[in-house]
């Protein structure tokens, strides 16, 4: 049986794809339209999710807080001016890096995570994966709300839809 964390991460990738499929269906300018929300635009929300995914991948790999900040700062600059397709490519790339990393570790093993003001915690990789998935879910919900505020339907990315789709694949 697949480790629960891997199934949840697979859901995370699936849900991100559902959002990108939906965003491909709306006029491109919708993604850059300013709105009163958690982030000013859908694109900025997508970039935040992507950069945060990189933060946690680097942290799980044992990178220092300072190095993570430098790397993510550079990645943030590289994302400037990228359109929806470029951001989507970044999501695909980071998901491949996560999956490669998962294949090299014991998901139940514990690793330290240090923060300059919050201290250090020791958490299983599976807990950090859960955090990455929860973070993505929260902001995908923001994107759906933003789309609705802009007069467009959101993407259906609830976990239950993923489970039904996976069940159908297994029964085919």
CNS distance restraints for C-alpha pairs under 8 A (distance, minus, plus):
assign (resid   2 and name CA) (resid   6 and name CA) 6.54 0.50 0.50
assign (resid   2 and name CA) (resid   7 and name CA) 6.51 0.50 0.50
assign (resid   3 and name CA) (resid   7 and name CA) 6.52 0.50 0.50
assign (resid   4 and name CA) (resid   8 and name CA) 6.17 0.50 0.50
assign (resid   5 and name CA) (resid   9 and name CA) 6.08 0.50 0.50
assign (resid   5 and name CA) (resid 107 and name CA) 7.73 0.50 0.50
assign (resid   5 and name CA) (resid 126 and name CA) 5.54 0.50 0.50
assign (resid   5 and name CA) (resid 129 and name CA) 6.30 0.50 0.50
assign (resid   5 and name CA) (resid 130 and name CA) 6.63 0.50 0.50
assign (resid   6 and name CA) (resid  10 and name CA) 6.04 0.50 0.50
assign (resid   7 and name CA) (resid  11 and name CA) 6.22 0.50 0.50
assign (resid   8 and name CA) (resid  12 and name CA) 6.21 0.50 0.50
assign (resid   8 and name CA) (resid 130 and name CA) 7.27 0.50 0.50
assign (resid   8 and name CA) (resid 133 and name CA) 6.83 0.50 0.50
assign (resid   9 and name CA) (resid  13 and name CA) 6.37 0.50 0.50
assign (resid   9 and name CA) (resid 129 and name CA) 6.91 0.50 0.50
assign (resid   9 and name CA) (resid 130 and name CA) 7.84 0.50 0.50
assign (resid   9 and name CA) (resid 133 and name CA) 6.31 0.50 0.50
assign (resid  10 and name CA) (resid  14 and name CA) 6.19 0.50 0.50
assign (resid  11 and name CA) (resid  15 and name CA) 5.96 0.50 0.50
assign (resid  11 and name CA) (resid 159 and name CA) 6.93 0.50 0.50
assign (resid  11 and name CA) (resid 162 and name CA) 6.41 0.50 0.50
assign (resid  12 and name CA) (resid  16 and name CA) 6.18 0.50 0.50
assign (resid  12 and name CA) (resid 133 and name CA) 5.63 0.50 0.50
assign (resid  12 and name CA) (resid 136 and name CA) 7.01 0.50 0.50
assign (resid  12 and name CA) (resid 137 and name CA) 7.51 0.50 0.50
assign (resid  13 and name CA) (resid  17 and name CA) 6.26 0.50 0.50
assign (resid  13 and name CA) (resid  95 and name CA) 6.92 0.50 0.50
assign (resid  14 and name CA) (resid  18 and name CA) 6.33 0.50 0.50
assign (resid  14 and name CA) (resid 162 and name CA) 7.36 0.50 0.50
assign (resid  15 and name CA) (resid  19 and name CA) 6.39 0.50 0.50
assign (resid  15 and name CA) (resid 157 and name CA) 5.06 0.50 0.50
assign (resid  15 and name CA) (resid 158 and name CA) 7.63 0.50 0.50
assign (resid  15 and name CA) (resid 162 and name CA) 7.82 0.50 0.50
assign (resid  16 and name CA) (resid  20 and name CA) 6.32 0.50 0.50
assign (resid  16 and name CA) (resid 140 and name CA) 7.56 0.50 0.50
assign (resid  17 and name CA) (resid  21 and name CA) 6.04 0.50 0.50
assign (resid  18 and name CA) (resid  22 and name CA) 6.24 0.50 0.50
assign (resid  18 and name CA) (resid 155 and name CA) 6.21 0.50 0.50
assign (resid  18 and name CA) (resid 156 and name CA) 7.06 0.50 0.50
assign (resid  18 and name CA) (resid 157 and name CA) 6.30 0.50 0.50
assign (resid  19 and name CA) (resid  23 and name CA) 6.15 0.50 0.50
assign (resid  19 and name CA) (resid 140 and name CA) 7.25 0.50 0.50
assign (resid  19 and name CA) (resid 154 and name CA) 7.89 0.50 0.50
assign (resid  19 and name CA) (resid 155 and name CA) 5.45 0.50 0.50
assign (resid  19 and name CA) (resid 156 and name CA) 7.92 0.50 0.50
assign (resid  19 and name CA) (resid 157 and name CA) 7.42 0.50 0.50
assign (resid  20 and name CA) (resid  24 and name CA) 6.14 0.50 0.50
assign (resid  20 and name CA) (resid  88 and name CA) 6.99 0.50 0.50
assign (resid  21 and name CA) (resid  25 and name CA) 6.81 0.50 0.50
assign (resid  22 and name CA) (resid  26 and name CA) 6.98 0.50 0.50
assign (resid  22 and name CA) (resid 154 and name CA) 7.15 0.50 0.50
assign (resid  22 and name CA) (resid 155 and name CA) 5.69 0.50 0.50
assign (resid  23 and name CA) (resid  27 and name CA) 8.00 0.50 0.50
assign (resid  23 and name CA) (resid  28 and name CA) 7.76 0.50 0.50
assign (resid  23 and name CA) (resid  31 and name CA) 7.57 0.50 0.50
assign (resid  24 and name CA) (resid  28 and name CA) 7.52 0.50 0.50
assign (resid  26 and name CA) (resid  30 and name CA) 6.85 0.50 0.50
assign (resid  26 and name CA) (resid 152 and name CA) 7.52 0.50 0.50
assign (resid  27 and name CA) (resid  31 and name CA) 7.96 0.50 0.50
assign (resid  28 and name CA) (resid  32 and name CA) 7.61 0.50 0.50
assign (resid  28 and name CA) (resid  84 and name CA) 7.96 0.50 0.50
assign (resid  29 and name CA) (resid  33 and name CA) 6.13 0.50 0.50
assign (resid  30 and name CA) (resid  42 and name CA) 7.79 0.50 0.50
assign (resid  30 and name CA) (resid 147 and name CA) 7.95 0.50 0.50
assign (resid  30 and name CA) (resid 150 and name CA) 7.45 0.50 0.50
assign (resid  31 and name CA) (resid  41 and name CA) 6.32 0.50 0.50
assign (resid  31 and name CA) (resid  42 and name CA) 4.89 0.50 0.50
assign (resid  31 and name CA) (resid  43 and name CA) 5.40 0.50 0.50
assign (resid  31 and name CA) (resid  84 and name CA) 7.89 0.50 0.50
assign (resid  32 and name CA) (resid  41 and name CA) 5.45 0.50 0.50
assign (resid  32 and name CA) (resid  42 and name CA) 6.37 0.50 0.50
assign (resid  32 and name CA) (resid  43 and name CA) 5.97 0.50 0.50
assign (resid  33 and name CA) (resid  40 and name CA) 7.98 0.50 0.50
assign (resid  33 and name CA) (resid  41 and name CA) 5.83 0.50 0.50
assign (resid  33 and name CA) (resid  42 and name CA) 7.61 0.50 0.50
assign (resid  34 and name CA) (resid  40 and name CA) 5.16 0.50 0.50
assign (resid  34 and name CA) (resid  41 and name CA) 5.05 0.50 0.50
assign (resid  35 and name CA) (resid  39 and name CA) 7.89 0.50 0.50
assign (resid  35 and name CA) (resid  40 and name CA) 5.28 0.50 0.50
assign (resid  35 and name CA) (resid  41 and name CA) 6.14 0.50 0.50
assign (resid  35 and name CA) (resid 146 and name CA) 7.32 0.50 0.50
assign (resid  36 and name CA) (resid  40 and name CA) 6.14 0.50 0.50
assign (resid  37 and name CA) (resid  41 and name CA) 7.94 0.50 0.50
assign (resid  37 and name CA) (resid 142 and name CA) 7.77 0.50 0.50
assign (resid  37 and name CA) (resid 146 and name CA) 7.11 0.50 0.50
assign (resid  38 and name CA) (resid 142 and name CA) 7.15 0.50 0.50
assign (resid  39 and name CA) (resid  44 and name CA) 6.30 0.50 0.50
assign (resid  39 and name CA) (resid  45 and name CA) 5.77 0.50 0.50
assign (resid  40 and name CA) (resid  44 and name CA) 6.87 0.50 0.50
assign (resid  40 and name CA) (resid  45 and name CA) 7.92 0.50 0.50
assign (resid  41 and name CA) (resid  45 and name CA) 6.43 0.50 0.50
assign (resid  42 and name CA) (resid  46 and name CA) 6.23 0.50 0.50
assign (resid  42 and name CA) (resid 143 and name CA) 6.02 0.50 0.50
assign (resid  42 and name CA) (resid 146 and name CA) 7.10 0.50 0.50
assign (resid  43 and name CA) (resid  47 and name CA) 6.15 0.50 0.50
assign (resid  43 and name CA) (resid  84 and name CA) 7.41 0.50 0.50
assign (resid  44 and name CA) (resid  48 and name CA) 6.12 0.50 0.50
assign (resid  45 and name CA) (resid  49 and name CA) 6.35 0.50 0.50
assign (resid  45 and name CA) (resid 139 and name CA) 6.90 0.50 0.50
assign (resid  45 and name CA) (resid 143 and name CA) 7.22 0.50 0.50
assign (resid  46 and name CA) (resid  50 and name CA) 6.22 0.50 0.50
assign (resid  46 and name CA) (resid  87 and name CA) 7.41 0.50 0.50
assign (resid  47 and name CA) (resid  51 and name CA) 6.00 0.50 0.50
assign (resid  47 and name CA) (resid  76 and name CA) 7.84 0.50 0.50
assign (resid  47 and name CA) (resid  79 and name CA) 7.51 0.50 0.50
assign (resid  47 and name CA) (resid  87 and name CA) 7.06 0.50 0.50
assign (resid  48 and name CA) (resid  52 and name CA) 5.99 0.50 0.50
assign (resid  49 and name CA) (resid  53 and name CA) 6.15 0.50 0.50
assign (resid  49 and name CA) (resid 135 and name CA) 7.55 0.50 0.50
assign (resid  49 and name CA) (resid 136 and name CA) 6.19 0.50 0.50
assign (resid  49 and name CA) (resid 139 and name CA) 7.11 0.50 0.50
assign (resid  50 and name CA) (resid  54 and name CA) 6.48 0.50 0.50
assign (resid  50 and name CA) (resid  87 and name CA) 7.97 0.50 0.50
assign (resid  50 and name CA) (resid  90 and name CA) 7.17 0.50 0.50
assign (resid  50 and name CA) (resid  91 and name CA) 6.20 0.50 0.50
assign (resid  50 and name CA) (resid  94 and name CA) 7.82 0.50 0.50
assign (resid  51 and name CA) (resid  55 and name CA) 6.29 0.50 0.50
assign (resid  51 and name CA) (resid  72 and name CA) 6.36 0.50 0.50
assign (resid  51 and name CA) (resid  75 and name CA) 7.40 0.50 0.50
assign (resid  51 and name CA) (resid  76 and name CA) 7.03 0.50 0.50
assign (resid  52 and name CA) (resid  56 and name CA) 6.36 0.50 0.50
assign (resid  53 and name CA) (resid  57 and name CA) 6.17 0.50 0.50
assign (resid  53 and name CA) (resid  94 and name CA) 7.34 0.50 0.50
assign (resid  53 and name CA) (resid 132 and name CA) 6.56 0.50 0.50
assign (resid  54 and name CA) (resid  58 and name CA) 6.06 0.50 0.50
assign (resid  54 and name CA) (resid  72 and name CA) 6.97 0.50 0.50
assign (resid  54 and name CA) (resid  94 and name CA) 6.93 0.50 0.50
assign (resid  55 and name CA) (resid  59 and name CA) 6.11 0.50 0.50
assign (resid  55 and name CA) (resid  68 and name CA) 6.15 0.50 0.50
assign (resid  55 and name CA) (resid  69 and name CA) 7.83 0.50 0.50
assign (resid  55 and name CA) (resid  72 and name CA) 6.74 0.50 0.50
assign (resid  56 and name CA) (resid  60 and name CA) 5.92 0.50 0.50
assign (resid  56 and name CA) (resid 128 and name CA) 7.46 0.50 0.50
assign (resid  56 and name CA) (resid 132 and name CA) 7.23 0.50 0.50
assign (resid  57 and name CA) (resid  61 and name CA) 6.26 0.50 0.50
assign (resid  57 and name CA) (resid  98 and name CA) 6.59 0.50 0.50
assign (resid  58 and name CA) (resid  62 and name CA) 6.49 0.50 0.50
assign (resid  58 and name CA) (resid  63 and name CA) 5.47 0.50 0.50
assign (resid  58 and name CA) (resid  68 and name CA) 6.32 0.50 0.50
assign (resid  59 and name CA) (resid  63 and name CA) 5.23 0.50 0.50
assign (resid  59 and name CA) (resid  64 and name CA) 7.08 0.50 0.50
assign (resid  59 and name CA) (resid  65 and name CA) 7.52 0.50 0.50
assign (resid  59 and name CA) (resid  68 and name CA) 7.15 0.50 0.50
assign (resid  59 and name CA) (resid 113 and name CA) 6.72 0.50 0.50
assign (resid  60 and name CA) (resid 111 and name CA) 7.29 0.50 0.50
assign (resid  60 and name CA) (resid 113 and name CA) 7.81 0.50 0.50
assign (resid  60 and name CA) (resid 125 and name CA) 6.99 0.50 0.50
assign (resid  60 and name CA) (resid 128 and name CA) 7.74 0.50 0.50
assign (resid  61 and name CA) (resid 101 and name CA) 7.99 0.50 0.50
assign (resid  62 and name CA) (resid 111 and name CA) 7.81 0.50 0.50
assign (resid  62 and name CA) (resid 112 and name CA) 7.71 0.50 0.50
assign (resid  62 and name CA) (resid 113 and name CA) 7.78 0.50 0.50
assign (resid  63 and name CA) (resid  67 and name CA) 6.38 0.50 0.50
assign (resid  63 and name CA) (resid  68 and name CA) 6.28 0.50 0.50
assign (resid  64 and name CA) (resid  68 and name CA) 6.09 0.50 0.50
assign (resid  64 and name CA) (resid 114 and name CA) 7.73 0.50 0.50
assign (resid  65 and name CA) (resid  69 and name CA) 6.25 0.50 0.50
assign (resid  65 and name CA) (resid 114 and name CA) 6.80 0.50 0.50
assign (resid  65 and name CA) (resid 115 and name CA) 6.55 0.50 0.50
assign (resid  65 and name CA) (resid 116 and name CA) 7.81 0.50 0.50
assign (resid  66 and name CA) (resid  70 and name CA) 6.40 0.50 0.50
assign (resid  67 and name CA) (resid  71 and name CA) 6.08 0.50 0.50
assign (resid  68 and name CA) (resid  72 and name CA) 5.98 0.50 0.50
assign (resid  69 and name CA) (resid  73 and name CA) 5.93 0.50 0.50
assign (resid  70 and name CA) (resid  74 and name CA) 6.27 0.50 0.50
assign (resid  71 and name CA) (resid  75 and name CA) 6.24 0.50 0.50
assign (resid  72 and name CA) (resid  76 and name CA) 5.96 0.50 0.50
assign (resid  73 and name CA) (resid  77 and name CA) 6.42 0.50 0.50
assign (resid  74 and name CA) (resid  78 and name CA) 6.34 0.50 0.50
assign (resid  75 and name CA) (resid  79 and name CA) 6.29 0.50 0.50
assign (resid  76 and name CA) (resid  80 and name CA) 6.70 0.50 0.50
assign (resid  78 and name CA) (resid  82 and name CA) 7.94 0.50 0.50
assign (resid  79 and name CA) (resid  86 and name CA) 7.84 0.50 0.50
assign (resid  79 and name CA) (resid  87 and name CA) 7.21 0.50 0.50
assign (resid  82 and name CA) (resid  86 and name CA) 5.27 0.50 0.50
assign (resid  82 and name CA) (resid  87 and name CA) 6.45 0.50 0.50
assign (resid  83 and name CA) (resid  87 and name CA) 6.35 0.50 0.50
assign (resid  84 and name CA) (resid  88 and name CA) 6.03 0.50 0.50
assign (resid  85 and name CA) (resid  89 and name CA) 6.14 0.50 0.50
assign (resid  86 and name CA) (resid  90 and name CA) 6.37 0.50 0.50
assign (resid  87 and name CA) (resid  91 and name CA) 6.46 0.50 0.50
assign (resid  88 and name CA) (resid  92 and name CA) 6.37 0.50 0.50
assign (resid  89 and name CA) (resid  93 and name CA) 6.13 0.50 0.50
assign (resid  90 and name CA) (resid  94 and name CA) 6.17 0.50 0.50
assign (resid  91 and name CA) (resid  95 and name CA) 6.12 0.50 0.50
assign (resid  92 and name CA) (resid  96 and name CA) 6.37 0.50 0.50
assign (resid  93 and name CA) (resid  97 and name CA) 6.41 0.50 0.50
assign (resid  94 and name CA) (resid  98 and name CA) 6.16 0.50 0.50
assign (resid  95 and name CA) (resid  99 and name CA) 6.19 0.50 0.50
assign (resid  96 and name CA) (resid 100 and name CA) 6.11 0.50 0.50
assign (resid  97 and name CA) (resid 101 and name CA) 6.13 0.50 0.50
assign (resid  98 and name CA) (resid 102 and name CA) 6.09 0.50 0.50
assign (resid  99 and name CA) (resid 103 and name CA) 6.35 0.50 0.50
assign (resid 100 and name CA) (resid 104 and name CA) 6.85 0.50 0.50
assign (resid 101 and name CA) (resid 105 and name CA) 6.73 0.50 0.50
assign (resid 102 and name CA) (resid 106 and name CA) 7.69 0.50 0.50
assign (resid 102 and name CA) (resid 107 and name CA) 7.10 0.50 0.50
assign (resid 105 and name CA) (resid 109 and name CA) 7.72 0.50 0.50
assign (resid 106 and name CA) (resid 125 and name CA) 7.88 0.50 0.50
assign (resid 107 and name CA) (resid 124 and name CA) 6.87 0.50 0.50
assign (resid 107 and name CA) (resid 125 and name CA) 5.18 0.50 0.50
assign (resid 107 and name CA) (resid 126 and name CA) 5.38 0.50 0.50
assign (resid 108 and name CA) (resid 124 and name CA) 5.42 0.50 0.50
assign (resid 108 and name CA) (resid 125 and name CA) 6.14 0.50 0.50
assign (resid 108 and name CA) (resid 126 and name CA) 6.08 0.50 0.50
assign (resid 109 and name CA) (resid 124 and name CA) 5.25 0.50 0.50
assign (resid 109 and name CA) (resid 125 and name CA) 6.24 0.50 0.50
assign (resid 110 and name CA) (resid 122 and name CA) 6.01 0.50 0.50
assign (resid 110 and name CA) (resid 123 and name CA) 5.02 0.50 0.50
assign (resid 110 and name CA) (resid 124 and name CA) 3.96 0.50 0.50
assign (resid 110 and name CA) (resid 125 and name CA) 6.14 0.50 0.50
assign (resid 111 and name CA) (resid 122 and name CA) 5.34 0.50 0.50
assign (resid 111 and name CA) (resid 123 and name CA) 5.66 0.50 0.50
assign (resid 111 and name CA) (resid 124 and name CA) 6.22 0.50 0.50
assign (resid 111 and name CA) (resid 125 and name CA) 6.93 0.50 0.50
assign (resid 112 and name CA) (resid 120 and name CA) 6.51 0.50 0.50
assign (resid 112 and name CA) (resid 121 and name CA) 5.63 0.50 0.50
assign (resid 112 and name CA) (resid 122 and name CA) 4.33 0.50 0.50
assign (resid 112 and name CA) (resid 123 and name CA) 6.51 0.50 0.50
assign (resid 113 and name CA) (resid 120 and name CA) 5.40 0.50 0.50
assign (resid 113 and name CA) (resid 121 and name CA) 5.35 0.50 0.50
assign (resid 113 and name CA) (resid 122 and name CA) 6.24 0.50 0.50
assign (resid 113 and name CA) (resid 123 and name CA) 7.55 0.50 0.50
assign (resid 114 and name CA) (resid 118 and name CA) 7.61 0.50 0.50
assign (resid 114 and name CA) (resid 119 and name CA) 5.63 0.50 0.50
assign (resid 114 and name CA) (resid 120 and name CA) 4.14 0.50 0.50
assign (resid 114 and name CA) (resid 121 and name CA) 6.55 0.50 0.50
assign (resid 115 and name CA) (resid 119 and name CA) 5.15 0.50 0.50
assign (resid 115 and name CA) (resid 120 and name CA) 6.16 0.50 0.50
assign (resid 123 and name CA) (resid 127 and name CA) 6.43 0.50 0.50
assign (resid 123 and name CA) (resid 128 and name CA) 7.23 0.50 0.50
assign (resid 124 and name CA) (resid 128 and name CA) 6.87 0.50 0.50
assign (resid 125 and name CA) (resid 129 and name CA) 6.24 0.50 0.50
assign (resid 126 and name CA) (resid 130 and name CA) 6.20 0.50 0.50
assign (resid 127 and name CA) (resid 131 and name CA) 6.28 0.50 0.50
assign (resid 128 and name CA) (resid 132 and name CA) 6.26 0.50 0.50
assign (resid 129 and name CA) (resid 133 and name CA) 6.25 0.50 0.50
assign (resid 130 and name CA) (resid 134 and name CA) 6.09 0.50 0.50
assign (resid 131 and name CA) (resid 135 and name CA) 5.98 0.50 0.50
assign (resid 132 and name CA) (resid 136 and name CA) 6.23 0.50 0.50
assign (resid 133 and name CA) (resid 137 and name CA) 6.11 0.50 0.50
assign (resid 134 and name CA) (resid 138 and name CA) 6.15 0.50 0.50
assign (resid 135 and name CA) (resid 139 and name CA) 6.46 0.50 0.50
assign (resid 136 and name CA) (resid 140 and name CA) 5.97 0.50 0.50
assign (resid 137 and name CA) (resid 141 and name CA) 6.22 0.50 0.50
assign (resid 138 and name CA) (resid 142 and name CA) 6.55 0.50 0.50
assign (resid 139 and name CA) (resid 143 and name CA) 6.25 0.50 0.50
assign (resid 140 and name CA) (resid 144 and name CA) 6.29 0.50 0.50
assign (resid 141 and name CA) (resid 145 and name CA) 6.23 0.50 0.50
assign (resid 142 and name CA) (resid 146 and name CA) 6.08 0.50 0.50
assign (resid 143 and name CA) (resid 147 and name CA) 6.10 0.50 0.50
assign (resid 143 and name CA) (resid 154 and name CA) 7.41 0.50 0.50
assign (resid 144 and name CA) (resid 148 and name CA) 6.29 0.50 0.50
assign (resid 144 and name CA) (resid 153 and name CA) 7.30 0.50 0.50
assign (resid 144 and name CA) (resid 154 and name CA) 4.21 0.50 0.50
assign (resid 144 and name CA) (resid 155 and name CA) 6.20 0.50 0.50
assign (resid 145 and name CA) (resid 149 and name CA) 6.21 0.50 0.50
assign (resid 145 and name CA) (resid 154 and name CA) 6.94 0.50 0.50
assign (resid 146 and name CA) (resid 150 and name CA) 6.24 0.50 0.50
assign (resid 147 and name CA) (resid 151 and name CA) 6.37 0.50 0.50
assign (resid 147 and name CA) (resid 152 and name CA) 5.08 0.50 0.50
assign (resid 147 and name CA) (resid 153 and name CA) 6.14 0.50 0.50
assign (resid 147 and name CA) (resid 154 and name CA) 5.64 0.50 0.50
assign (resid 148 and name CA) (resid 152 and name CA) 4.93 0.50 0.50
assign (resid 148 and name CA) (resid 153 and name CA) 5.49 0.50 0.50
assign (resid 148 and name CA) (resid 154 and name CA) 6.22 0.50 0.50
assign (resid 156 and name CA) (resid 161 and name CA) 7.63 0.50 0.50
assign (resid 157 and name CA) (resid 161 and name CA) 6.63 0.50 0.50
assign (resid 157 and name CA) (resid 162 and name CA) 7.32 0.50 0.50
assign (resid 158 and name CA) (resid 162 and name CA) 6.90 0.50 0.50
assign (resid 159 and name CA) (resid 163 and name CA) 6.33 0.50 0.50
assign (resid 160 and name CA) (resid 164 and name CA) 6.21 0.50 0.50
assign (resid 161 and name CA) (resid 165 and name CA) 6.15 0.50 0.50
assign (resid 162 and name CA) (resid 166 and name CA) 6.08 0.50 0.50
assign (resid 163 and name CA) (resid 167 and name CA) 6.05 0.50 0.50
assign (resid 164 and name CA) (resid 168 and name CA) 6.20 0.50 0.50
assign (resid 165 and name CA) (resid 169 and name CA) 6.35 0.50 0.50
assign (resid 166 and name CA) (resid 170 and name CA) 6.34 0.50 0.50
assign (resid 167 and name CA) (resid 171 and name CA) 6.23 0.50 0.50
assign (resid 168 and name CA) (resid 172 and name CA) 6.18 0.50 0.50
